[in-house]
Amino acid sequence: MGDDEGSDCDDGGTTDPPPDSDDGMGDDTGSDCDDDGGDGEKCDGDDRSMDKRAVKVSLPSSYMCNPYNAANYICCRGAIWPRGSNNARCCGYMRYDYTTHICCAGQIIPRGSNNACCRSIAYDRSVYICCGGMLRVKGSNTACCGSTPYNSATHSCCRGVIYIRASYLCCGGVIVKRGNNNACCGTTPYNRNTHICCRGRLSPRNGNTRCCGFTPYHHAKQLCCRGVLSDRTNGQTACCGTLPYNYKLYICCAGQLRKRGSNNRCCRTVAYDWKKYLCCSGSLVLRGTNNACCRTRPYNYKTHVCCSGVVRPRIAKSTACCGGTVYNYATHICCAGKVWDRRNDNACCCYRLPIVALLQNVKV
């Protein structure tokens, strides 16, 4: 498992999406806590960077979500521990010092010279290599073939069998002699300089550079649109379904060609001018002073926010959503849909299971 580095310490508040994100869906922001705890260091910066993500999680009723000071404490999968030092990390629910210990498969082990884990065993990577969950003496070996180590500079692994790379190739799981070949087409070795492989079928290259299904072609002269080859004529450089087109004259909207003109975006199958319209949940609406969508309703994200599909006025520059409620994330924090005061420099949320109260009395 290795070290449980933990969470980004997202306090759960959310703000609006980037302007003009006309994906036809609008925004539906909510709130949440961070994931399973961590070193908390990412909470020490500008809190506004934490409020820009909208992650929705359905918490069981047995969960609690508490705010904590990431400078002095660390959250490990819901258990809040005194940090002690900047070297604190999480190993499951437990806190440990990563400079003196290492976390392997949820077990805290004295580090010594060890710098990696082989399942639940800590080891020194300069001396050993972990293959198939078993420790082997490293020597000149750099990779594993099953439980056997080998040197990847001179050898390779083909379905559990080690072979010399300079003399053989592994084609479709079969070891074959290399000769002048440098690639495989299914189980057949071939030379890329003279032949081309298209979906398992070998053909003489003859200047062809790419494949369109089973057929080789020269991409500078032809265009492959969903398996259909067409000559590049009249500036046709793009595909709309199986049709080639000139993107300077047309725009492709959901597989249908529309004249470009001033249109530069698509709202499903309709081309439109984004300076005049917004696409909200697949419907075009006049832009006016608006620059974002809240589901089907346009709004100005500079003056309002969208909380759970409802447009609400901003109460401050640092306004975010906590469920359907707006709050000031500079002075408050949102944990699992509840707004808390940032007193005592609370900057992060931490899940807490009922059993974790017992773990908090354990010293490490």
SERO-4910 file (N, C-alpha, C, O; in steps of 0.05 Angstrom, whole numbers):
BEGIN
 pado doro    nc1    nc2    nc3   cac1   cac2   cac3    cc1    cc2    cc3    oc1    oc2    oc3
  Met    A     16    -24      0      0      0      0     17     25      0     10     45    -13
  Gly    A     40     25     15     57     48     15     45     70     32     25     66     45
  Asp    A     58     93     32     50    116     48     23    126     39     18    129     15
  Asp    A      5    131     58    -21    143     52    -18    173     54    -22    185     75
  Glu    A    -11    186     31     -6    214     32    -30    231     38    -28    252     49
  Gly    A    -54    220     32    -78    232     42    -91    252     24    -90    250     -1
  Ser    A   -104    273     35   -122    289     21   -111    315     11    -89    323     19
  Asp    A   -126    329     -7   -120    356    -15   -131    376      4   -127    400      0
  Cys    A   -144    367     25   -155    385     45   -175    404     33   -176    427     41
  Asp    A   -191    395     14   -212    411      2   -234    415     23   -245    395     33
  Asp    A   -241    440     29   -260    444     51   -289    439     42   -307    442     58
  Gly    A   -293    433     17   -320    426      9   -335    448     -4   -356    442    -16
  Gly    A   -327    473     -2   -341    495    -14   -336    494    -44   -315    485    -53
  Thr    A   -354    505    -60   -350    505    -88   -357    532   -100   -375    546    -89
  Thr    A   -344    539   -121   -351    563   -135   -359    556   -164   -364    532   -169
  Asp    A   -360    576   -181   -371    571   -208   -350    559   -226   -326    560   -221
  Pro    A   -359    546   -248   -341    536   -268   -328    558   -284   -337    581   -281
  Pro    A   -308    553   -300   -296    574   -316   -317    587   -334   -336    573   -342
  Pro    A   -314    613   -340   -334    626   -357   -335    614   -385   -316    602   -395
  Asp    A   -359    616   -397   -364    607   -424   -359    577   -427   -351    568   -449
  Ser    A   -364    562   -407   -361    532   -409   -387    521   -420   -402    508   -407
  Asp    A   -392    527   -446   -417    520   -459   -418    491   -467   -417    484   -490
  Asp    A   -419    473   -447   -421    445   -453   -450    436   -454   -455    412   -458
  Gly    A   -468    455   -452   -496    447   -453   -507    436   -428   -530    428   -427
  Met    A   -491    435   -407   -500    423   -382   -505    443   -360   -521    437   -342
  Gly    A   -493    466   -361   -495    485   -339   -478    475   -316   -464    455   -318
  Asp    A   -479    489   -293   -464    480   -270   -484    474   -247   -505    486   -245
  Asp    A   -475    455   -231   -492    446   -208   -473    441   -185   -465    418   -180
  Thr    A   -466    462   -171   -445    460   -152   -456    452   -125   -479    458   -118
  Gly    A   -440    439   -109   -448    430    -82   -426    432    -63   -409    450    -64
  Ser    A   -424    413    -44   -403    414    -24   -396    387    -15   -410    367    -19
  Asp    A   -372    386     -3   -362    360      7   -338    365     24   -328    387     27
  Cys    A   -329    343     36   -304    344     52   -281    334     35   -285    326     12
  Asp    A   -257    332     47   -235    320     33   -238    290     35   -258    280     47
  Asp    A   -219    275     24   -223    246     22   -215    232     48   -231    232     67
  Asp    A   -191    220     49   -186    203     72   -163    213     89   -149    197    101
  Gly    A   -159    239     89   -138    249    107   -111    251     93   -109    240     70
  Gly    A    -91    263    105    -65    265     92    -47    284    107    -51    289    131
  Asp    A    -27    294     93     -8    311    107    -18    339    112     -6    354    128
  Gly    A    -39    348     98    -50    374    104    -35    397     93    -44    420     96
  Glu    A    -12    393     80      4    415     71     -9    432     51     -4    456     49
  Lys    A    -27    420     34    -40    435     12    -61    454     23    -72    470      8
  Cys    A    -67    453     49    -86    471     61    -73    496     70    -87    515     78
  Asp    A    -47    498     70    -33    521     82    -32    544     63    -23    566     71
  Gly    A    -40    540     37    -38    562     18    -64    578     16    -79    580     36
  Asp    A    -69    589     -7    -93    606    -12   -117    588    -13   -120    570    -29
  Asp    A   -136    594      6   -159    577      9   -177    578    -16   -192    559    -21
  Arg    A   -175    599    -32   -193    602    -55   -188    580    -75   -206    572    -89
  Ser    A   -163    569    -76   -157    548    -95   -172    522    -87   -176    505   -104
  Met    A   -180    520    -62   -193    496    -53   -223    496    -60   -236    475    -61
  Asp    A   -234    520    -65   -263    522    -68   -272    519    -97   -295    521   -103
  Lys    A   -253    514   -115   -260    514   -144   -268    487   -154   -275    485   -177
  Arg    A   -268    467   -137   -276    440   -146   -303    433   -135   -309    439   -112
  Ala    A   -320    421   -151   -346    412   -142   -347    382   -143   -351    370   -164
  Val    A   -344    369   -120   -344    340   -119   -367    331   -102   -370    340    -79
  Lys    A   -384    314   -113   -408    305    -98   -404    277    -87   -397    259   -103
  Val    A   -408    273    -61   -405    247    -49   -429    243    -31   -436    261    -15
  Ser    A   -442    220    -32   -464    214    -14   -453    200     10   -442    177      9
  Leu    A   -454    213     33   -443    202     58   -464    186     73   -487    195     76
  Pro    A   -456    163     83   -475    148    100   -479    163    126   -463    180    134
  Ser    A   -502    158    139   -509    173    163   -489    169    186   -488    185    204
  Ser    A   -473    147    185   -454    141    206   -430    159    205   -413    159    223
  Tyr    A   -426    174    182   -403    191    179   -407    218    193   -430    228    194
  Met    A   -385    229    203   -385    256    212   -363    271    197   -346    258    185
  Cys    A   -364    297    196   -344    312    181   -337    336    198   -353    354    202
  Asn    A   -313    337    208   -304    358    226   -283    376    214   -265    366    199
  Pro    A   -284    402    220   -262    419    211   -238    417    229   -241    410    253
  Tyr    A   -214    422    219   -190    420    235   -169    439    224   -170    447    201
  Asn    A   -149    445    241   -127    463    234   -104    446    222    -91    431    237
  Ala    A   -100    448    196    -80    431    182    -52    438    190    -34    422    186
  Ala    A    -47    461    202    -20    468    210    -12    453    235     12    447    239
  Asn    A    -31    446    252    -25    433    277    -35    404    279    -26    389    297
  Tyr    A    -53    396    260    -64    369    262    -63    356    234    -58    369    214
  Ile    A    -66    330    234    -67    314    209    -91    296    210    -97    284    231
  Cys    A   -105    293    187   -129    277    185   -122    251    171   -114    251    147
  Cys    A   -125    228    184   -119    202    173   -145    186    171   -153    173    190
  Arg    A   -157    187    147   -182    172    143   -202    177    165   -216    158    174
  Gly    A   -205    201    173   -225    209    193   -214    212    221   -228    225    237
  Ala    A   -190    202    227   -178    206    254   -161    231    254   -143    233    237
  Ile    A   -166    249    272   -151    274    273   -130    271    295   -136    266    318
  Trp    A   -104    274    286    -81    271    305    -66    297    307    -65    312    288
  Pro    A    -52    301    329    -33    324    331    -11    319    310      0    297    309
  Arg    A     -4    339    295     16    335    274     43    329    285     56    310    275
  Gly    A     52    343    305     78    338    317    100    351    301    115    367    312
  Ser    A    103    345    275    123    357    259    113    357    230     92    345    223
  Asn    A    129    370    212    122    370    184    127    343    171    121    339    147
  Asn    A    138    324    186    144    297    175    121    278    178    124    254    172
  Ala    A     99    287    189     76    269    194     63    261    168     58    277    150
  Arg    A     56    235    166     41    224    144     21    204    155     20    198    179
  Cys    A      4    194    138    -17    175    146    -11    147    136     -1    143    114
  Cys    A    -18    127    153    -17     99    145    -43     88    154    -46     79    177
  Gly    A    -63     87    136    -90     80    143   -101    101    162   -101    125    156
  Tyr    A   -110     93    186   -121    112    206    -99    123    224   -104    141    240
  Met    A    -74    113    221    -53    121    240    -34    142    229    -30    144    204
  Arg    A    -23    157    247     -3    177    239     25    166    245     29    152    264
  Tyr    A     45    174    227     72    165    232     91    186    221     84    203    205
  Asp    A    117    184    229    138    201    219    152    187    196    165    167    200
  Tyr    A    149    198    171    160    184    148    190    184    146    202    169    130
  Thr    A    204    200    162    233    200    162    244    178    179    268    170    176
  Thr    A    228    167    197    238    145    215    223    119    210    233     98    219
  His    A    200    120    197    184     96    192    174     95    164    175    116    149
  Ile    A    164     72    155    153     69    129    127     54    131    124     36    149
  Cys    A    107     60    115     81     47    116     79     26     93     80     33     70
  Cys    A     76      1    101     74    -21     82     48    -37     87     46    -49    108
  Ala    A     30    -36     68      5    -51     70     -9    -45     97    -20    -63    110
  Gly    A     -9    -20    105    -23    -11    129     -8    -16    155    -18    -11    176
  Gln    A     17    -25    153     34    -30    176     56    -10    178     69     -4    157
  Ile    A     61      2    201     82     21    205    107      6    214    107     -7    234
  Ile    A    129      9    198    153     -6    202    177     13    205    178     33    190
  Pro    A    196      8    223    220     26    224    233     27    197    237      7    184
  Arg    A    241     51    189    252     55    162    280     43    159    284     27    141
  Gly    A    299     52    176    326     43    171    336     51    144    333     75    137
  Ser    A    347     33    128    355     38    100    333     32     80    337     35     56
  Asn    A    310     24     90    288     16     72    275     40     59    271     61     72
  Asn    A    268     37     34    255     59     20    233     50      1    223     65    -15
  Ala    A    224     25      4    202     15    -12    189     -9      2    199    -19     23
  Cys    A    166    -17     -8    151    -39      4    147    -62    -16    142    -57    -40
  Cys    A    149    -86     -7    142   -110    -22    120   -123     -7    124   -140     11
  Arg    A     95   -115    -14     71   -122      2     76   -111     30     77    -87     34
  Ser    A     77   -128     50     79   -118     78    108   -117     88    113   -112    111
  Ile    A    128   -122     70    156   -122     77    170    -97     67    168    -91     43
  Ala    A    184    -83     84    200    -60     76    227    -70     67    239    -88     78
  Tyr    A    238    -56     46    264    -65     35    279    -41     23    268    -20     18
  Asp    A    305    -46     18    323    -26      6    324    -32    -24    334    -53    -32
  Arg    A    315    -13    -41    314    -17    -70    341    -20    -82    344    -31   -104
  Ser    A    362    -10    -69    389    -12    -81    400    -41    -77    420    -48    -90
  Val    A    388    -57    -60    398    -84    -54    379   -105    -64    388   -126    -73
  Tyr    A    353   -100    -62    334   -120    -70    314   -110    -91    313    -86    -96
  Ile    A    300   -129   -103    279   -122   -123    255   -140   -115    258   -163   -108
  Cys    A    231   -128   -117    207   -143   -109    193   -154   -134    185   -138   -152
  Cys    A    192   -180   -137    180   -193   -160    158   -212   -151    163   -231   -137
  Gly    A    134   -206   -160    111   -223   -152    107   -225   -123     98   -246   -113
  Gly    A    113   -203   -108    109   -203    -79    131   -217    -64    129   -220    -40
  Met    A    153   -224    -78    176   -237    -65    201   -221    -69    206   -210    -91
  Leu    A    218   -219    -48    243   -204    -50    265   -221    -63    269   -244    -55
  Arg    A    279   -209    -82    301   -222    -95    325   -203    -94    322   -179    -93
  Val    A    350   -215    -94    374   -199    -95    374   -184   -121    371   -197   -142
  Lys    A    379   -158   -121    376   -142   -145    399   -147   -165    394   -154   -188
  Gly    A    424   -144   -157    446   -147   -175    444   -127   -198    440   -103   -193
  Ser    A    445   -136   -223    442   -119   -247    414   -118   -257    408   -106   -278
  Asn    A    396   -132   -243    368   -134   -253    353   -108   -248    357    -94   -228
  Thr    A    334   -103   -266    319    -78   -264    289    -82   -267    273    -63   -264
  Ala    A    280   -106   -274    252   -112   -279    246   -141   -271    263   -156   -264
  Cys    A    220   -147   -272    211   -174   -264    195   -188   -286    180   -175   -301
  Cys    A    199   -214   -288    183   -231   -306    170   -251   -288    182   -272   -282
  Gly    A    146   -245   -279    134   -262   -258    149   -258   -232    151   -235   -223
  Ser    A    160   -279   -221    175   -277   -196    205   -277   -201    221   -278   -182
  Thr    A    213   -276   -227    242   -277   -234    252   -249   -243    240   -237   -261
  Pro    A    273   -239   -231    284   -213   -239    301   -216   -264    313   -237   -269
  Tyr    A    303   -194   -280    321   -195   -304    330   -166   -310    319   -147   -300
  Asn    A    349   -164   -328    360   -138   -336    346   -129   -361    349   -142   -383
  Ser    A    330   -108   -359    313    -99   -382    329    -86   -404    319    -81   -426
  Ala    A    355    -80   -399    372    -68   -420    380    -89   -441    385    -82   -464
  Thr    A    380   -115   -433    389   -136   -451    368   -158   -456    370   -173   -475
  His    A    349   -159   -438    329   -180   -440    300   -169   -438    296   -146   -431
  Ser    A    281   -185   -445    253   -178   -443    237   -202   -433    248   -225   -432
  Cys    A    212   -198   -426    195   -219   -416    172   -224   -435    158   -205   -443
  Cys    A    168   -249   -442    146   -257   -460    129   -278   -447    136   -302   -447
  Arg    A    107   -270   -435     89   -288   -421    104   -306   -401    100   -331   -402
  Gly    A    120   -294   -385    133   -309   -364    160   -321   -372    173   -334   -355
  Val    A    168   -317   -397    193   -329   -407    212   -306   -413    205   -287   -428
  Ile    A    237   -306   -403    257   -286   -408    272   -293   -433    281   -315   -437
  Tyr    A    276   -273   -451    290   -277   -476    309   -254   -482    306   -232   -471
  Ile    A    329   -259   -499    349   -239   -507    337   -221   -528    329   -230   -549
  Arg    A    336   -195   -523    323   -176   -540    338   -173   -567    325   -169   -588
  Ala    A    364   -176   -567    379   -172   -592    374   -195   -612    378   -191   -636
  Ser    A    365   -218   -603    362   -241   -621    333   -249   -626    327   -264   -645
  Tyr    A    315   -240   -609    287   -250   -611    267   -227   -608    274   -206   -598
  Leu    A    243   -233   -616    220   -215   -612    197   -231   -598    196   -255   -601
  Cys    A    180   -217   -584    157   -230   -572    133   -221   -588    124   -198   -585
  Cys    A    122   -238   -605     99   -231   -622     74   -246   -614     73   -271   -618
  Gly    A     55   -232   -603     30   -246   -595     35   -267   -574     21   -287   -573
  Gly    A     55   -263   -557     61   -282   -536     78   -305   -545     82   -324   -529
  Val    A     88   -304   -570    105   -325   -580    133   -313   -585    135   -292   -598
  Ile    A    154   -326   -576    181   -317   -580    191   -327   -608    191   -351   -613
  Val    A    198   -308   -625    207   -314   -652    234   -301   -657    241   -281   -644
  Lys    A    250   -312   -676    276   -300   -683    272   -273   -695    254   -268   -711
  Arg    A    290   -254   -688    287   -227   -697    296   -223   -726    280   -213   -742
  Gly    A    319   -233   -734    329   -228   -761    332   -198   -766    343   -184   -750
  Asn    A    321   -189   -790    321   -161   -796    295   -147   -787    291   -123   -794
  Asn    A    279   -161   -773    253   -149   -765    256   -133   -739    273   -137   -723
  Asn    A    237   -113   -736    238    -96   -713    210    -91   -701    207    -74   -684
  Ala    A    190   -106   -710    163   -103   -699    147   -128   -704    156   -147   -717
  Cys    A    123   -128   -693    105   -151   -696     79   -143   -707     68   -121   -701
  Cys    A     67   -160   -724     40   -157   -734     25   -182   -726     26   -202   -741
  Gly    A     12   -181   -704      1   -206   -692     24   -224   -683     40   -215   -666
  Thr    A     25   -248   -693     46   -266   -686     69   -266   -707     87   -282   -706
  Thr    A     67   -248   -727     86   -248   -749    106   -225   -746     97   -202   -743
  Pro    A    132   -230   -746    151   -208   -744    154   -195   -772    151   -208   -792
  Tyr    A    160   -168   -771    164   -154   -797    182   -130   -793    188   -122   -770
  Asn    A    190   -118   -815    208    -95   -815    191    -70   -821    179    -68   -843
  Arg    A    190    -51   -803    174    -27   -807    183    -10   -831    167      4   -842
  Asn    A    208    -13   -838    218      4   -861    207     -6   -888    206     10   -907
  Thr    A    199    -31   -889    190    -42   -915    160    -49   -916    148    -51   -937
  His    A    149    -53   -892    121    -62   -891    105    -45   -870    117    -31   -854
  Ile    A     79    -47   -872     61    -34   -853     40    -54   -844     30    -70   -860
  Cys    A     33    -53   -818     14    -72   -807    -12    -57   -801    -12    -38   -785
  Cys    A    -34    -65   -813    -60    -53   -809    -80    -74   -798    -89    -91   -813
  Arg    A    -85    -72   -772   -103    -91   -759    -96   -120   -764   -113   -136   -771
  Gly    A    -70   -126   -761    -61   -153   -764    -56   -162   -792    -49   -185   -796
  Arg    A    -59   -144   -812    -54   -151   -840    -29   -136   -850    -28   -112   -849
  Leu    A     -9   -151   -860     16   -140   -870     13   -132   -899      1   -146   -915
  Ser    A     23   -108   -906     23    -98   -933     50    -84   -939     62    -73   -920
  Pro    A     60    -85   -964     84    -69   -971     79    -39   -965     57    -30   -970
  Arg    A     99    -26   -954     94      2   -946     89     20   -970     69     34   -970
  Asn    A    106     20   -991    101     36  -1015     94     65  -1009     77     76  -1022
  Gly    A    107     77   -990    103    105   -983     80    110   -965     76    132   -955
  Asn    A     64     89   -959     41     93   -941     51     96   -912     71     84   -903
  Thr    A     37    114   -897     46    121   -870     27    114   -848     35    112   -825
  Arg    A      1    109   -855    -19    104   -834    -38     83   -844    -37     74   -867
  Cys    A    -56     75   -826    -77     55   -833   -105     67   -830   -110     82   -812
  Cys    A   -122     59   -848   -151     65   -847   -165     38   -847   -171     27   -868
  Gly    A   -170     28   -823   -180      1   -821   -158    -18   -830   -136    -18   -819
  Phe    A   -164    -36   -849   -144    -55   -859   -127    -43   -882   -109    -56   -892
  Thr    A   -134    -18   -891   -121     -7   -915   -100     13   -908   -105     32   -892
  Pro    A    -75      9   -918    -54     30   -914    -58     53   -933    -68     50   -955
  Tyr    A    -50     78   -924    -53    101   -941    -33    122   -933    -20    120   -912
  His    A    -30    143   -951    -11    165   -946    -27    188   -935    -44    200   -948
  His    A    -22    195   -909    -39    215   -896    -36    243   -908    -54    260   -903
  Ala    A    -15    249   -923    -12    275   -935    -30    278   -960    -36    300   -968
  Lys    A    -38    255   -971    -54    256   -996    -83    248   -991   -101    256  -1006
  Gln    A    -88    233   -970   -115    223   -965   -123    228   -936   -107    234   -919
  Leu    A   -149    226   -931   -161    231   -904   -178    207   -897   -194    198   -913
  Cys    A   -174    196   -873   -190    173   -864   -210    183   -844   -204    192   -822
  Cys    A   -236    180   -852   -258    189   -834   -274    165   -826   -291    156   -842
  Arg    A   -270    155   -802   -284    132   -792   -284    109   -811   -305     96   -817
  Gly    A   -260    102   -821   -257     79   -838   -262     84   -868   -260     66   -884
  Val    A   -269    109   -875   -274    115   -903   -252    134   -914   -247    155   -902
  Leu    A   -238    125   -935   -216    141   -946   -226    161   -967   -244    154   -983
  Ser    A   -216    185   -966   -223    206   -985   -198    222   -992   -179    224   -976
  Asp    A   -197    232  -1017   -174    249  -1025   -176    276  -1012   -198    287  -1008
  Arg    A   -153    287  -1005   -153    314   -993   -155    335  -1015   -136    341  -1029
  Thr    A   -180    345  -1020   -184    365  -1040   -199    389  -1028   -213    386  -1008
  Asn    A   -196    412  -1041   -210    436  -1032   -207    443  -1003   -225    453   -989
  Gly    A   -182    439   -993   -176    446   -966   -189    429   -945   -191    437   -921
  Gln    A   -197    405   -952   -209    387   -933   -188    374   -915   -171    359   -924
  Thr    A   -189    382   -889   -168    372   -871   -180    360   -845   -165    352   -827
  Ala    A   -207    359   -843   -220    349   -819   -242    330   -826   -251    329   -850
  Cys    A   -253    316   -807   -274    297   -811   -299    304   -795   -296    313   -772
  Cys    A   -322    299   -806   -347    302   -792   -362    275   -797   -375    272   -818
  Gly    A   -359    257   -779   -369    230   -784   -351    218   -806   -327    216   -802
  Thr    A   -363    208   -827   -348    196   -849   -342    217   -871   -330    210   -892
  Leu    A   -351    242   -868   -347    263   -888   -323    280   -883   -320    290   -861
  Pro    A   -306    285   -903   -284    304   -900   -295    332   -905   -314    336   -920
  Tyr    A   -283    352   -891   -293    380   -896   -271    400   -890   -250    394   -878
  Asn    A   -276    424   -900   -258    447   -896   -267    462   -871   -288    475   -871
  Tyr    A   -251    460   -849   -260    471   -824   -261    502   -824   -273    514   -806
  Lys    A   -248    514   -844   -250    544   -846   -277    553   -857   -285    576   -853
  Leu    A   -291    535   -871   -317    542   -883   -340    529   -868   -363    540   -869
  Tyr    A   -335    507   -855   -357    493   -841   -350    487   -812   -326    488   -804
  Ile    A   -370    480   -797   -366    471   -770   -383    445   -766   -405    443   -776
  Cys    A   -372    426   -753   -385    400   -749   -398    399   -722   -385    400   -701
  Cys    A   -425    396   -722   -440    395   -697   -455    369   -695   -474    363   -709
  Ala    A   -445    352   -676   -457    326   -672   -461    310   -698   -482    298   -702
  Gly    A   -440    310   -714   -440    295   -739   -454    308   -762   -457    296   -784
  Gln    A   -462    333   -759   -475    348   -781   -460    373   -788   -451    388   -771
  Leu    A   -455    377   -814   -440    400   -824   -458    425   -825   -480    424   -836
  Arg    A   -448    447   -813   -462    472   -814   -443    494   -825   -418    492   -821
  Lys    A   -453    514   -839   -436    535   -849   -425    551   -825   -440    557   -806
  Arg    A   -399    557   -827   -387    570   -804   -396    599   -801   -408    606   -781
  Gly    A   -391    616   -821   -398    645   -818   -386    656   -792   -362    654   -788
  Ser    A   -403    667   -775   -394    678   -749   -397    656   -727   -390    661   -704
  Asn    A   -407    633   -735   -411    612   -715   -385    598   -708   -369    593   -726
  Asn    A   -380    594   -683   -355    582   -674   -359    561   -653   -339    550   -642
  Arg    A   -384    555   -646   -389    534   -626   -414    518   -633   -430    527   -651
  Cys    A   -418    496   -620   -441    480   -626   -458    476   -600   -447    473   -578
  Cys    A   -484    477   -604   -503    471   -582   -519    447   -593   -539    450   -606
  Arg    A   -509    423   -587   -519    398   -599   -515    400   -629   -492    401   -638
  Thr    A   -536    400   -645   -532    400   -674   -534    428   -686   -533    431   -711
  Val    A   -536    449   -669   -539    476   -679   -513    492   -675   -501    491   -653
  Ala    A   -504    505   -697   -480    522   -695   -489    550   -686   -510    560   -694
  Tyr    A   -472    563   -669   -480    590   -659   -455    607   -653   -433    597   -652
  Asp    A   -461    633   -651   -440    653   -644   -440    656   -614   -459    666   -602
  Trp    A   -418    648   -601   -417    648   -572   -417    676   -561   -422    679   -537
  Lys    A   -411    696   -577   -412    724   -567   -441    734   -563   -446    753   -549
  Lys    A   -460    720   -577   -488    729   -575   -506    710   -559   -526    718   -548
  Tyr    A   -497    685   -558   -514    665   -544   -498    648   -524   -474    648   -524
  Leu    A   -513    635   -507   -503    615   -489   -518    589   -494   -542    589   -501
  Cys    A   -505    567   -491   -518    540   -494   -521    529   -466   -502    521   -453
  Cys    A   -546    529   -456   -551    519   -429   -568    494   -431   -591    495   -439
  Ser    A   -557    472   -423   -570    446   -423   -582    439   -451   -603    428   -453
  Gly    A   -566    447   -472   -574    440   -499   -593    459   -512   -602    455   -534
  Ser    A   -599    482   -499   -617    502   -510   -602    529   -513   -587    536   -495
  Leu    A   -607    543   -535   -594    569   -539   -610    591   -525   -634    592   -528
  Val    A   -596    608   -511   -608    631   -498   -591    656   -504   -566    653   -507
  Leu    A   -603    679   -505   -588    704   -510   -568    708   -487   -575    705   -464
  Arg    A   -544    716   -494   -523    720   -474   -529    745   -457   -529    743   -432
  Gly    A   -533    768   -469   -536    792   -454   -511    797   -437   -489    797   -447
  Thr    A   -515    801   -411   -492    805   -392   -484    779   -379   -467    779   -362
  Asn    A   -497    757   -387   -491    732   -374   -467    718   -386   -460    723   -409
  Asn    A   -454    701   -370   -430    688   -380   -428    659   -370   -406    647   -373
  Ala    A   -449    648   -359   -449    620   -349   -477    610   -348   -496    625   -351
  Cys    A   -479    584   -343   -506    571   -342   -509    557   -315   -490    546   -304
  Cys    A   -533    559   -304   -541    544   -280   -563    526   -290   -587    532   -288
  Arg    A   -555    502   -299   -573    484   -313   -585    498   -337   -570    504   -356
  Thr    A   -611    504   -338   -622    517   -362   -623    547   -360   -631    560   -379
  Arg    A   -614    558   -338   -616    587   -334   -589    601   -336   -570    593   -324
  Pro    A   -588    622   -353   -562    637   -355   -559    656   -332   -579    665   -320
  Tyr    A   -534    662   -324   -529    681   -303   -501    692   -306   -485    682   -322
  Asn    A   -495    714   -291   -469    726   -291   -453    717   -267   -461    723   -244
  Tyr    A   -432    701   -271   -418    690   -249   -403    710   -232   -394    704   -210
  Lys    A   -400    735   -242   -387    756   -227   -405    767   -205   -395    778   -185
  Thr    A   -431    765   -209   -450    776   -189   -467    755   -175   -479    760   -155
  His    A   -468    730   -187   -484    709   -175   -469    683   -175   -448    680   -188
  Val    A   -479    664   -161   -468    636   -160   -491    617   -165   -514    623   -160
  Cys    A   -484    593   -174   -504    572   -178   -500    551   -157   -480    537   -156
  Cys    A   -521    548   -140   -519    528   -118   -541    507   -122   -565    514   -119
  Ser    A   -534    483   -129   -553    461   -133   -575    469   -152   -598    463   -148
  Gly    A   -567    482   -174   -586    489   -194   -602    515   -190   -619    522   -205
  Val    A   -596    529   -168   -610    554   -161   -590    577   -162   -568    576   -150
  Val    A   -597    599   -177   -580    622   -179   -584    640   -154   -606    647   -147
  Arg    A   -561    646   -140   -563    662   -116   -543    685   -118   -521    682   -130
  Pro    A   -549    709   -106   -531    732   -107   -505    725    -91   -506    711    -71
  Arg    A   -483    736   -100   -458    734    -85   -459    751    -60   -469    774    -62
  Ile    A   -450    741    -38   -450    756    -13   -423    769     -8   -420    787      9
  Ala    A   -403    760    -23   -376    772    -21   -360    762    -46   -370    745    -61
  Lys    A   -336    773    -49   -319    764    -71   -312    735    -68   -311    720    -88
  Ser    A   -309    726    -43   -302    698    -37   -327    683    -30   -329    672     -8
  Thr    A   -346    682    -49   -371    668    -45   -370    639    -57   -359    636    -79
  Ala    A   -380    620    -42   -381    593    -52   -408    580    -43   -423    592    -28
  Cys    A   -412    555    -51   -437    541    -44   -430    519    -24   -410    505    -26
  Cys    A   -448    516     -5   -447    493     13   -475    480     11   -493    488     25
  Gly    A   -477    461     -7   -503    450    -14   -519    472    -29   -509    482    -49
  Gly    A   -542    479    -19   -557    500    -32   -554    527    -19   -568    546    -25
  Thr    A   -535    529      0   -530    554     15   -505    568      6   -485    555      0
  Val    A   -505    595      4   -481    610     -2   -467    617     24   -480    621     44
  Tyr    A   -440    618     23   -425    626     46   -399    639     37   -391    637     14
  Asn    A   -386    653     55   -360    667     50   -338    648     58   -333    643     82
  Tyr    A   -324    637     39   -303    617     45   -278    629     57   -260    615     66
  Ala    A   -276    656     58   -254    669     71   -257    668    101   -237    670    116
  Thr    A   -282    667    110   -287    668    139   -300    642    149   -301    638    174
  His    A   -310    625    131   -324    601    140   -314    577    123   -300    580    103
  Ile    A   -322    553    132   -313    528    119   -338    510    116   -355    510    133
  Cys    A   -339    496     94   -362    478     89   -353    449     92   -335    440     78
  Cys    A   -365    434    111   -359    406    115   -384    390    114   -402    393    131
  Ala    A   -387    373     93   -410    355     90   -436    371     91   -455    362    103
  Gly    A   -437    393     77   -462    408     74   -468    427     98   -489    439     98
  Lys    A   -449    429    117   -454    446    140   -432    468    141   -409    462    137
  Val    A   -440    493    145   -422    515    146   -411    519    174   -426    520    194
  Trp    A   -385    521    176   -371    525    202   -355    551    201   -346    559    180
  Asp    A   -352    563    225   -335    586    227   -306    577    226   -299    557    238
  Arg    A   -289    592    212   -260    585    211   -245    593    236   -222    602    234
  Arg    A   -257    591    259   -243    598    283   -221    578    288   -222    555    279
  Asn    A   -201    586    303   -177    569    308   -164    560    282   -151    539    281
  Asp    A   -167    577    261   -154    572    236   -162    546    223   -146    533    210
  Asn    A   -186    537    228   -196    512    214   -195    517    184   -206    536    174
  Ala    A   -182    499    170   -179    502    141   -186    478    125   -188    479    101
  Cys    A   -190    455    139   -196    430    125   -218    415    138   -225    420    161
  Cys    A   -230    397    123   -250    379    133   -239    351    136   -221    343    120
  Cys    A   -248    336    155   -239    309    160   -262    291    165   -278    295    184
  Tyr    A   -265    270    149   -286    250    154   -280    236    181   -257    235    189
  Arg    A   -300    227    195   -295    212    219   -316    190    223   -340    195    224
  Leu    A   -306    165    224   -323    143    230   -326    140    260   -308    148    275
  Pro    A   -348    128    270   -352    125    299   -329    111    312   -323    118    335
  Ile    A   -317     90    299   -296     74    312   -270     90    316   -253     82    331
  Val    A   -267    112    301   -242    126    302   -238    140    328   -215    147    335
  Ala    A   -259    146    343   -256    158    369   -238    142    387   -224    152    404
  Leu    A   -239    115    383   -221     98    399   -193    100    390   -174    100    407
  Leu    A   -188    103    364   -161    105    354   -147    130    363   -122    131    365
  Gln    A   -162    151    368   -150    177    375   -136    176    402   -121    194    409
  Asn    A   -142    155    418   -128    152    444   -103    136    442    -88    133    462
  Val    A    -96    126    418    -72    110    414    -49    128    407    -52    146    390
  Lys    A    -26    125    420     -3    142    415     16    128    396     21    104    399
  Val    A     27    143    376     46    132    357     69    152    355     88    147    340
***
